[in-house]
Amino acid sequence: MIKPGLKIGIVLTLILVLPSLFFSAYEISNLSKNEAVIDSIYTGQLESVLFSLNQYSDDVLSGWANRLERETEDINTLLLKNYSIDAVGIRDDDFKLFTKEKIPEDSLANLNSTLELDFAANLNKIELLQRYVKSGYRKIEALPNSLAGKSLFAFALQKDSLSAKTVLLLVDTDKFISENMGPKIQSVAQERFYISVFKNETEEVYANQLQFDEDKNITQKKDIWLFPAYQLGIQMRGNTIEDLVRERTRTNIVLLVVMDLILLLAAWFVYKNIRKQIKLNQLKTEFISNVSHEIRTPLALINMYSETLEMGRIPTEEKKMEYYKVINTEANRLSRMVNKILNFSRIERGKREYHFTNTNLNAEIENILANYQDHFDQNGFEIELQLADQVPDIKLDKEAVAEAIINLIDNGMKYSADIKKIELITYLDADFVCVDVKDYGIGIEKKDQPMVFDKFYRVTTGNLAHKAKGSGIGLSIVKHIMEAHHGKVELTSEFGKGSCFSLLFPVK
């Protein structure tokens, strides 16, 4: 049969602990998925920013092409207004080259020759551009070229229904990025992003934030459509997306762990208290059973001896006096048990009152032993008394102290077998007047010693301890009495050799 405490532990585990652990495991498994979704959303937003910058640079080039197509301004004006355009070449029946400024004839000849060669090398692409424009679609194409730091673009313009001419734009790449893309980058970035342009992945040629920043570590990059050797890089200011995701994941995991720990502690606290209440109820049940048995014994003896006397079956006066003495002894015993229970009840309700008077502890102990001598004699116990000289008077409740000492003596007698001897010793120890009640009985094991002062707790180790009857409230009453006197009770015991209980009363 499953014990009640174990059953409650299983129920609490099933109701509270397991659902929490399953929920935490489920949430932790979903964290990576959720963070991946968040990361993809942020990445998508950043990519849209890069897309808009790419689209803007493409629109700038398309605007130049539109002006040349509509002939709203001549080529020289276009060159003058746009710092990044180095030259414009038009291939029709012949090749005409327009440059930004006058250059030496030999340099002009070299540039003309170079562009002619690049044109010839990309003839297939140019023919395709002309077919596009004849069908109504104009496309701007970046052409490979042999000029360092320059980008060459080509597009076709419709001359008439049958023919088309080709336009070449020679652009200084770095100047285009700073003059044309720079303002747009600053407008988009504002105070939210770091945006830089890199050449060959690592060389930063333009940035919206020029000064060094510790948190600037751009890893997300996209190629610029017009300039394949250049990349646009972007990063959120402050924490990166990866940092935000890691921080959020870490925070969620910490919260889940803390929640689980709190729930586990709460479940353990509930289990511990319920288990304690179950144990207390069991002890109360045993207490009622033991008290009932202890009360029944003196009542049975009183009833039997009184009935015998009432029926006149005792022939001699000497025998009658013996019966009267037994009745008186058992009545006193019954009275002590009832008083103990009543005192315990008052202690539990916090209504026990103490009346303190200046008392000499030695004299009080002698008085207790004188009143209790018959009980010792009947049970065959030897009492050894060692009283210290010049013990000062202290504030005591005589009745309560007598009850405490008698409880300790009763315990010593109850748990003594072969050696029937009780020692009472008084002495001074610093600021305390002390009394030791020592027996040579079965003793108390180490594991039981911290609990012997708990209410209803009874030691059952050993044959004698198991057979000895008791209520389990005597030592808890002793502890309460000593606390009421601002003193303390201490235990020294060795299993199989006896126990010594020390009552320490403060002098002041």
RODO-2510 file (C-alpha; in nm, 4 decimals, decimal comma):
residues 508
     n   res          X          Y          Z
     1     m     0,0000     0,0000     0,0000
     2     i     0,1315     0,3450    -0,0937
     3     k     0,2028     0,5693     0,2050
     4     p    -0,0046     0,8911     0,2253
     5     g     0,3070     1,1140     0,2045
     6     l     0,4317     0,9347    -0,1056
     7     k     0,0862     0,9492    -0,2623
     8     i     0,0684     1,3273    -0,2089
     9     g     0,4195     1,3677    -0,3542
    10     i     0,3146     1,1757    -0,6681
    11     v    -0,0044     1,3829    -0,7040
    12     l     0,1854     1,7141    -0,6642
    13     t     0,4415     1,5981    -0,9185
    14     l     0,1702     1,5055    -1,1685
    15     i    -0,0374     1,8227    -1,1128
    16     l     0,2298     2,0906    -1,0696
    17     v     0,5822     1,9826    -1,1515
    18     l     0,5475     1,7725    -1,4675
    19     p     0,3189     2,0182    -1,6574
    20     s     0,5597     2,3011    -1,5747
    21     l     0,8630     2,1043    -1,6926
    22     f     0,6851     1,9953    -2,0119
    23     f     0,5765     2,3549    -2,0801
    24     s     0,9318     2,4825    -2,0213
    25     a     1,0793     2,2174    -2,2506
    26     y     0,8220     2,3051    -2,5183
    27     e     0,8922     2,6792    -2,4868
    28     i     1,2686     2,6305    -2,4990
    29     s     1,2342     2,4099    -2,8091
    30     n     1,0231     2,6826    -2,9723
    31     l     1,2592     2,9651    -2,8762
    32     s     1,4999     2,8901    -3,1597
    33     k     1,2100     2,8801    -3,4073
    34     n     1,0635     3,2057    -3,2781
    35     e     1,4002     3,3778    -3,2815
    36     a     1,4630     3,2530    -3,6352
    37     v     1,1328     3,4130    -3,7418
    38     i     1,2282     3,7396    -3,5703
    39     d     1,5725     3,7277    -3,7291
    40     s     1,4218     3,6706    -4,0739
    41     i     1,1831     3,9648    -4,0248
    42     y     1,4650     4,2002    -3,9250
    43     t     1,6852     4,0644    -4,2028
    44     g     1,4038     4,1264    -4,4495
    45     q     1,3684     4,4841    -4,3275
    46     l     1,7407     4,5483    -4,3640
    47     e     1,7446     4,3896    -4,7094
    48     s     1,4592     4,6180    -4,8130
    49     v     1,6757     4,9156    -4,7133
    50     l     1,9618     4,7829    -4,9244
    51     f     1,7192     4,7194    -5,2106
    52     s     1,5957     5,0781    -5,1992
    53     l     1,9544     5,2092    -5,2178
    54     n     2,0284     4,9815    -5,5125
    55     q     1,7091     5,0949    -5,6803
    56     y     1,8014     5,4594    -5,6233
    57     s     2,1450     5,4199    -5,7894
    58     d     1,9770     5,2466    -6,0816
    59     d     1,7272     5,5340    -6,1077
    60     v     2,0125     5,7880    -6,1199
    61     l     2,1639     5,6128    -6,4208
    62     s     1,8223     5,5792    -6,5846
    63     g     1,7678     5,9545    -6,5354
    64     w     2,0879     6,0303    -6,7250
    65     a     1,9781     5,8007    -7,0045
    66     n     1,6375     5,9711    -7,0199
    67     r     1,7968     6,3139    -7,0577
    68     l     2,0177     6,1937    -7,3402
    69     e     1,7214     6,0204    -7,5055
    70     r     1,4970     6,3312    -7,4878
    71     e     1,7899     6,5603    -7,5693
    72     t     1,6589     6,8056    -7,3064
    73     e     2,0177     6,9128    -7,2438
    74     d     2,3340     6,8681    -7,4436
    75     i     2,6044     6,6224    -7,3471
    76     n     2,8476     6,8871    -7,2234
    77     t     2,5861     7,0212    -6,9789
    78     l     2,5248     6,6668    -6,8509
    79     l     2,8982     6,6238    -6,7943
    80     l     2,9204     6,9579    -6,6175
    81     k     2,6291     6,8925    -6,3788
    82     n     2,7342     6,5401    -6,2803
    83     y     3,0724     6,5220    -6,1163
    84     s     3,0971     6,1428    -6,1384
    85     i     3,0600     6,1188    -6,5217
    86     d     3,4050     6,1270    -6,6853
    87     a     3,3049     6,0789    -7,0484
    88     v     3,0134     6,0035    -7,2828
    89     g     3,0680     5,8086    -7,6032
    90     i     2,8115     5,7753    -7,8843
    91     r     2,8504     5,5055    -8,1469
    92     d     2,6421     5,5696    -8,4535
    93     d     2,7967     5,5746    -8,8020
    94     d     3,1174     5,6690    -8,6279
    95     f     3,2357     5,7010    -8,2660
    96     k     3,2146     6,0389    -8,0925
    97     l     3,3690     6,0951    -7,7503
    98     f     3,2769     6,3794    -7,5108
    99     t     3,4878     6,4361    -7,1985
   100     k     3,4319     6,6459    -6,8884
   101     e     3,7229     6,8775    -6,9531
   102     k     3,9801     6,9376    -7,2210
   103     i     4,2578     6,6813    -7,2098
   104     p     4,5727     6,6466    -7,4181
   105     e     4,5263     6,5027    -7,7636
   106     d     4,7341     6,1953    -7,6878
   107     s     4,5331     6,1209    -7,3711
   108     l     4,2088     6,1721    -7,5634
   109     a     4,3347     5,9413    -7,8359
   110     n     4,4274     5,6764    -7,5795
   111     l     4,0845     5,6996    -7,4108
   112     n     3,9089     5,6843    -7,7469
   113     s     4,1111     5,3787    -7,8452
   114     t     4,0453     5,2081    -7,5135
   115     l     3,6687     5,2603    -7,5350
   116     e     3,6673     5,1379    -7,8967
   117     l     3,8356     4,8182    -7,7832
   118     d     3,5938     4,7738    -7,4936
   119     f     3,3049     4,8338    -7,7325
   120     a     3,4338     4,5698    -7,9701
   121     a     3,4915     4,3256    -7,6835
   122     n     3,1263     4,3576    -7,5748
   123     l     2,9705     4,3593    -7,9199
   124     n     2,7331     4,0745    -7,8460
   125     k     2,5873     4,2563    -7,5444
   126     i     2,5544     4,5788    -7,7411
   127     e     2,3667     4,4047    -8,0225
   128     l     2,1317     4,2586    -7,7637
   129     l     2,0735     4,6078    -7,6143
   130     q     1,9857     4,7386    -7,9621
   131     r     1,7364     4,4574    -8,0171
   132     y     1,5792     4,5422    -7,6805
   133     v     1,5335     4,9103    -7,7681
   134     k     1,3856     4,8298    -8,1064
   135     s     1,1220     4,6220    -7,9286
   136     g     1,0434     4,9141    -7,6969
   137     y     1,2542     4,8194    -7,3909
   138     r     1,5651     5,0129    -7,2940
   139     k     1,8167     4,8354    -7,0747
   140     i     2,1359     4,9728    -6,9186
   141     e     2,4179     4,7191    -6,9022
   142     a     2,7487     4,7386    -6,7128
   143     l     3,0357     4,6414    -6,9451
   144     p     3,3734     4,5006    -6,8400
   145     n     3,6448     4,7586    -6,9047
   146     s     4,0177     4,8019    -6,8709
   147     l     4,0186     5,1363    -6,6877
   148     a     4,1036     5,1169    -6,3141
   149     g     3,8466     5,2753    -6,0773
   150     k     3,6025     5,3335    -6,3632
   151     s     3,2716     5,1734    -6,4549
   152     l     3,1467     5,1559    -6,8134
   153     f     2,7731     5,1465    -6,8912
   154     a     2,6029     5,1011    -7,2262
   155     f     2,2466     5,1476    -7,3482
   156     a     2,0846     5,1870    -7,6917
   157     l     1,8758     5,4815    -7,8168
   158     q     1,6252     5,4531    -8,1014
   159     k     1,7229     5,6619    -8,4049
   160     d     1,4354     5,5631    -8,6273
   161     s     1,2177     5,2607    -8,6813
   162     l     1,5036     5,0608    -8,8313
   163     s     1,8209     5,1704    -8,6587
   164     a     1,9593     5,2504    -8,3110
   165     k     2,2697     5,4136    -8,1722
   166     t     2,4718     5,3069    -7,8682
   167     v     2,5653     5,5351    -7,5803
   168     l     2,8625     5,4646    -7,3490
   169     l     2,8844     5,6274    -7,0044
   170     l     3,2264     5,6252    -6,8351
   171     v     3,1703     5,6795    -6,4610
   172     d     3,4212     5,7296    -6,1760
   173     t     3,2892     5,4656    -5,9342
   174     d     3,4072     5,6215    -5,6055
   175     k     3,2789     5,9646    -5,7091
   176     f     2,9391     5,8161    -5,8027
   177     i     2,9114     5,6481    -5,4624
   178     s     2,9986     5,9664    -5,2684
   179     e     2,8141     6,2190    -5,4909
   180     n     2,5058     6,0292    -5,5962
   181     m     2,4555     5,7480    -5,3433
   182     g     2,5969     5,9304    -5,0380
   183     p     2,3059     6,1714    -4,9724
   184     k     2,0554     5,8896    -5,0122
   185     i     2,2529     5,6684    -4,7721
   186     q     2,2583     5,9464    -4,5104
   187     s     1,8837     6,0030    -4,5548
   188     v     1,8010     5,6354    -4,5108
   189     a     2,0446     5,5671    -4,2245
   190     q     1,9696     5,8713    -4,0055
   191     e     2,0392     5,7620    -3,6464
   192     r     1,9083     5,4082    -3,6877
   193     f     2,1644     5,2265    -3,9039
   194     y     2,5276     5,2035    -3,9959
   195     i     2,5475     5,1872    -4,3781
   196     s     2,8789     5,1518    -4,5579
   197     v     3,0008     5,0758    -4,9089
   198     f     3,2811     4,8232    -4,9373
   199     k     3,5145     4,7437    -5,2227
   200     n     3,6205     4,3823    -5,2579
   201     e     3,4358     4,2843    -4,9320
   202     t     3,6717     4,4555    -4,6834
   203     e     3,7850     4,8022    -4,8062
   204     e     3,5369     5,0625    -4,6783
   205     v     3,5091     5,3426    -4,9363
   206     y     3,2087     5,5235    -4,7916
   207     a     3,0202     5,5240    -4,4592
   208     n     2,7434     5,7310    -4,3059
   209     q     2,9327     5,7156    -3,9739
   210     l     3,2953     5,7984    -4,0316
   211     q     3,4213     5,8009    -3,6745
   212     f     3,5096     5,4752    -3,5047
   213     d     3,2335     5,3069    -3,3038
   214     e     3,2854     5,0022    -3,0840
   215     d     2,9510     4,8510    -3,1757
   216     k     3,0017     4,8968    -3,5491
   217     n     3,0572     4,5513    -3,6936
   218     i     2,8798     4,5253    -4,0283
   219     t     2,8346     4,1681    -4,1460
   220     q     2,5198     4,1887    -4,3583
   221     k     2,6183     4,2900    -4,7137
   222     k     2,4648     4,2921    -5,0622
   223     d     2,6245     4,3561    -5,4019
   224     i     2,5526     4,6903    -5,5670
   225     w     2,3742     4,6125    -5,8915
   226     l     2,5637     4,8697    -6,0974
   227     f     2,9054     4,7882    -5,9489
   228     p     2,9552     4,4129    -5,8898
   229     a     3,2903     4,4669    -5,7179
   230     y     3,1222     4,6871    -5,4517
   231     q     2,8915     4,5862    -5,1674
   232     l     2,6402     4,7731    -4,9544
   233     g     2,6637     4,6822    -4,5836
   234     i     2,4106     4,7586    -4,3126
   235     q     2,3821     4,7144    -3,9352
   236     m     2,1373     4,8396    -3,6747
   237     r     2,2861     5,0899    -3,4330
   238     g     2,3409     4,9659    -3,0793
   239     n     2,2882     4,5915    -3,0513
   240     t     2,2924     4,3866    -3,3660
   241     i     2,0000     4,1618    -3,4539
   242     e     2,2054     3,8641    -3,3405
   243     d     2,2729     4,0357    -3,0070
   244     l     1,9031     4,1170    -2,9627
   245     v     1,8031     3,7603    -3,0459
   246     r     2,0637     3,6133    -2,8100
   247     e     1,9643     3,8523    -2,5312
   248     r     1,5954     3,7771    -2,5757
   249     t     1,6611     3,4019    -2,5854
   250     r     1,8778     3,4221    -2,2740
   251     t     1,6148     3,6307    -2,0910
   252     n     1,3359     3,3879    -2,1824
   253     i     1,5395     3,0864    -2,0724
   254     v     1,6316     3,2547    -1,7420
   255     l     1,2656     3,3438    -1,6781
   256     l     1,1560     2,9880    -1,7541
   257     v     1,4235     2,8404    -1,5255
   258     v     1,3347     3,0843    -1,2447
   259     m     0,9645     3,0039    -1,2867
   260     d     1,0382     2,6288    -1,2729
   261     l     1,2553     2,6710    -0,9641
   262     i     0,9869     2,8762    -0,7888
   263     l     0,7250     2,6163    -0,8793
   264     l     0,9494     2,3311    -0,7634
   265     l     1,0192     2,5109    -0,4358
   266     a     0,6486     2,5811    -0,3920
   267     a     0,5642     2,2160    -0,4630
   268     w     0,8343     2,1033    -0,2185
   269     f     0,7079     2,3491     0,0451
   270     v     0,3479     2,2292     0,0006
   271     y     0,4594     1,8645     0,0056
   272     k     0,6739     1,9188     0,3142
   273     n     0,3941     2,0936     0,5031
   274     i     0,1315     1,8383     0,4024
   275     r     0,3685     1,5578     0,4980
   276     k     0,4320     1,7325     0,8300
   277     q     0,0576     1,7644     0,8921
   278     i     0,0031     1,3978     0,8051
   279     k     0,2807     1,2987     1,0431
   280     l     0,1363     1,5280     1,3102
   281     n    -0,2072     1,3724     1,2642
   282     q    -0,0549     1,0267     1,2950
   283     l     0,1264     1,1341     1,6120
   284     k    -0,1974     1,2807     1,7479
   285     t    -0,3727     0,9520     1,6802
   286     e    -0,0959     0,7637     1,8594
   287     f    -0,1103     1,0218     2,1405
   288     i    -0,4828     0,9628     2,1913
   289     s    -0,4265     0,5865     2,1856
   290     n    -0,1375     0,6017     2,4359
   291     v    -0,3160     0,8439     2,6696
   292     s    -0,6289     0,6300     2,6597
   293     h    -0,4225     0,3239     2,7520
   294     e    -0,2379     0,5069     3,0298
   295     i    -0,5613     0,6441     3,1771
   296     r    -0,7341     0,3086     3,1491
   297     t    -0,4718     0,1318     3,3640
   298     p    -0,5059     0,3449     3,6834
   299     l    -0,8836     0,3649     3,6369
   300     a    -0,9035    -0,0149     3,6160
   301     l    -0,6932    -0,0532     3,9334
   302     i    -0,8944     0,2096     4,1232
   303     n    -1,2181     0,0469     4,0123
   304     m    -1,1034    -0,3039     4,1063
   305     y    -0,9662    -0,2131     4,4515
   306     s    -1,2604     0,0143     4,5397
   307     e    -1,5141    -0,2576     4,4415
   308     t    -1,3262    -0,5110     4,6552
   309     l    -1,3356    -0,2772     4,9544
   310     e    -1,7008    -0,1922     4,8926
   311     m    -1,7992    -0,5604     4,8949
   312     g    -1,6227    -0,6107     5,2302
   313     r    -1,3980    -0,8911     5,1134
   314     i    -1,0847    -0,7604     5,2877
   315     p    -1,0438    -0,9457     5,6206
   316     t    -0,7815    -0,7272     5,7880
   317     e    -0,7281    -0,3568     5,8440
   318     e    -0,3697    -0,3905     5,7317
   319     k    -0,4826    -0,5201     5,3911
   320     k    -0,7405    -0,2447     5,3650
   321     m    -0,4731     0,0176     5,4234
   322     e    -0,2670    -0,1416     5,1464
   323     y    -0,5650    -0,1165     4,9075
   324     y    -0,6280     0,2463     5,0112
   325     k    -0,2666     0,3250     4,9400
   326     v    -0,2854     0,1692     4,5909
   327     i    -0,6043     0,3642     4,5163
   328     n    -0,4408     0,6865     4,6353
   329     t    -0,1243     0,6198     4,4320
   330     e    -0,3182     0,5451     4,1139
   331     a    -0,5435     0,8455     4,1693
   332     n    -0,2349     1,0680     4,2005
   333     r    -0,0909     0,9077     3,8911
   334     l    -0,4143     0,9713     3,7036
   335     s    -0,4216     1,3276     3,8315
   336     r    -0,0672     1,3898     3,7055
   337     m    -0,1592     1,2573     3,3615
   338     v    -0,4703     1,4741     3,3399
   339     n    -0,2771     1,7810     3,4617
   340     k    -0,0082     1,7148     3,2019
   341     i    -0,2691     1,7013     2,9239
   342     l    -0,4436     2,0148     3,0520
   343     n    -0,1139     2,2025     3,0778
   344     f    -0,0202     2,0967     2,7259
   345     s    -0,3604     2,2153     2,6025
   346     r    -0,3075     2,5554     2,7668
   347     i     0,0398     2,5781     2,6120
   348     e    -0,1018     2,4974     2,2662
   349     r    -0,3640     2,7709     2,3072
   350     g    -0,1033     3,0145     2,4447
   351     k    -0,2967     3,0524     2,7696
   352     r    -0,0660     2,8919     3,0231
   353     e     0,0222     3,1410     3,2966
   354     y     0,3374     3,1426     3,5077
   355     h     0,3812     3,2915     3,8537
   356     f     0,7444     3,3682     3,9315
   357     t     0,8846     3,4013     4,2833
   358     n     1,2365     3,4099     4,4262
   359     t     1,3162     3,0438     4,4889
   360     n     1,6160     2,8386     4,5918
   361     l     1,6486     2,5600     4,3324
   362     n     1,8188     2,3198     4,5782
   363     a     1,5333     2,3500     4,8281
   364     e     1,2757     2,3041     4,5528
   365     i     1,4434     1,9846     4,4267
   366     e     1,4584     1,8406     4,7798
   367     n     1,0875     1,9147     4,8207
   368     i     1,0080     1,7438     4,4879
   369     l     1,2013     1,4290     4,5825
   370     a     1,0395     1,4126     4,9278
   371     n     0,6921     1,4135     4,7695
   372     y     0,7972     1,1623     4,5070
   373     q     0,9906     0,9161     4,7308
   374     d     0,7137     0,6577     4,7494
   375     h     0,7066     0,6348     4,3723
   376     f     1,0813     0,5652     4,3664
   377     d     1,0501     0,3000     4,6329
   378     q     0,7622     0,1222     4,4594
   379     n     0,9628     0,1000     4,1338
   380     g     1,2922     0,0103     4,3020
   381     f     1,4887     0,3179     4,1920
   382     e     1,7852     0,4692     4,3706
   383     i     1,8017     0,8485     4,3727
   384     e     2,1426     1,0162     4,4067
   385     l     2,1320     1,3859     4,4877
   386     q     2,4332     1,6187     4,4427
   387     l     2,3510     1,9787     4,5354
   388     a     2,5954     2,2629     4,4779
   389     d     2,6801     2,4951     4,7671
   390     q     2,5651     2,8582     4,7727
   391     v     2,3235     2,8411     4,4774
   392     p     2,1637     3,1864     4,4422
   393     d     1,7901     3,2339     4,4505
   394     i     1,6324     3,2763     4,1072
   395     k     1,2902     3,3668     3,9684
   396     l     1,0933     3,0446     3,9214
   397     d     0,7409     2,9182     3,8837
   398     k     0,7615     2,6408     4,1421
   399     e     0,4766     2,4344     4,0010
   400     a     0,6107     2,4522     3,6431
   401     v     0,9705     2,3674     3,7453
   402     a     0,8457     2,0727     3,9541
   403     e     0,6474     1,9519     3,6536
   404     a     0,9556     1,9771     3,4283
   405     i     1,1822     1,7863     3,6702
   406     i     0,9195     1,5173     3,7377
   407     n     0,8709     1,4697     3,3629
   408     l     1,2437     1,4134     3,3223
   409     i     1,2561     1,1735     3,6206
   410     d     0,9563     0,9772     3,4833
   411     n     1,1277     0,9486     3,1460
   412     g     1,4486     0,8238     3,3118
   413     m     1,2569     0,5616     3,5074
   414     k     1,0461     0,4560     3,2092
   415     y     1,3477     0,3925     2,9841
   416     s     1,5759     0,2275     3,2425
   417     a     1,6028    -0,1516     3,2625
   418     d     1,8964    -0,3064     3,4486
   419     i     2,0482    -0,0069     3,6254
   420     k     1,7694     0,1629     3,8213
   421     k     1,9407     0,4792     3,9223
   422     i     1,8569     0,8478     3,8742
   423     e     2,1027     1,1290     3,9521
   424     l     2,0041     1,4906     4,0184
   425     i     2,2925     1,7390     4,0175
   426     t     2,2831     2,1153     4,0622
   427     y     2,5700     2,3511     3,9768
   428     l     2,6580     2,7012     3,8570
   429     d     2,7649     2,7515     3,4959
   430     a     2,8532     3,1129     3,4051
   431     d     2,5213     3,3042     3,4265
   432     f     2,3072     2,9943     3,4739
   433     v     2,1902     2,7830     3,7651
   434     c     2,1732     2,4303     3,6276
   435     v     2,0181     2,1009     3,7203
   436     d     2,1065     1,7710     3,5494
   437     v     1,8677     1,4765     3,5498
   438     k     2,0755     1,1715     3,4571
   439     d     1,9702     0,8100     3,4014
   440     y     2,1486     0,4905     3,2984
   441     g     1,8801     0,3599     3,0659
   442     i     1,8716     0,2780     2,6955
   443     g     1,9786     0,6244     2,5793
   444     i     1,8748     0,8049     2,2618
   445     e     2,0271     0,7623     1,9159
   446     k     2,1845     1,0657     1,7448
   447     k     1,9198     1,0728     1,4721
   448     d     1,6384     1,1012     1,7275
   449     q     1,7965     1,3600     1,9569
   450     p     1,7003     1,6739     1,7545
   451     m     1,3324     1,5656     1,7553
   452     v     1,2714     1,4465     2,1109
   453     f     1,1414     1,7898     2,2148
   454     d     0,8803     1,7969     1,9344
   455     k     0,5239     1,7467     2,0462
   456     f     0,3889     1,3900     2,0182
   457     y     0,7297     1,2560     1,9116
   458     r     0,8298     0,9299     2,0795
   459     v     1,1486     0,7286     2,0392
   460     t     1,0659     0,3697     1,9489
   461     t     1,4186     0,2340     1,8864
   462     g     1,4897    -0,0708     2,0988
   463     n     1,2622    -0,3240     2,2624
   464     l     1,2078    -0,1287     2,5850
   465     a     1,1371     0,1976     2,4027
   466     h     0,8843     0,0197     2,1835
   467     k     0,7020    -0,1304     2,4829
   468     a     0,7114     0,1781     2,7065
   469     k     0,3912     0,3743     2,6973
   470     g     0,3757     0,7505     2,6932
   471     s     0,1932     1,0498     2,5537
   472     g     0,4869     1,2099     2,3704
   473     i     0,4198     1,5556     2,5208
   474     g     0,6375     1,5482     2,8318
   475     l     0,9608     1,6803     2,6781
   476     s     0,7775     1,9421     2,4685
   477     i     0,6239     2,0718     2,7946
   478     v     0,9714     2,0800     2,9528
   479     k     1,1036     2,2825     2,6588
   480     h     0,8144     2,5301     2,6812
   481     i     0,8615     2,5723     3,0586
   482     m     1,2317     2,6481     3,0113
   483     e     1,1576     2,8988     2,7343
   484     a     0,9068     3,0697     2,9645
   485     h     1,1914     3,1013     3,2217
   486     h     1,4218     3,2428     2,9455
   487     g     1,6373     2,9366     2,9944
   488     k     1,7064     2,6292     2,7897
   489     v     1,7118     2,2510     2,8022
   490     e     2,0018     2,0477     2,6655
   491     l     2,0421     1,6761     2,5998
   492     t     2,3525     1,4584     2,6166
   493     s     2,2957     1,0932     2,5396
   494     e     2,4770     0,7818     2,4233
   495     f     2,2690     0,4983     2,2906
   496     g     2,2765     0,2039     2,5310
   497     k     2,4393     0,3999     2,8158
   498     g     2,1785     0,6498     2,9303
   499     s     2,0795     1,0137     2,8949
   500     c     2,1378     1,3430     3,0758
   501     f     1,8912     1,6311     3,0465
   502     s     2,0238     1,9701     3,1646
   503     l     1,7907     2,2545     3,2700
   504     l     1,9669     2,5922     3,2548
   505     f     1,7976     2,8793     3,4468
   506     p     1,9400     3,2304     3,3996
   507     v     2,0561     3,3986     3,7200
   508     k     1,9270     3,7360     3,5974
***
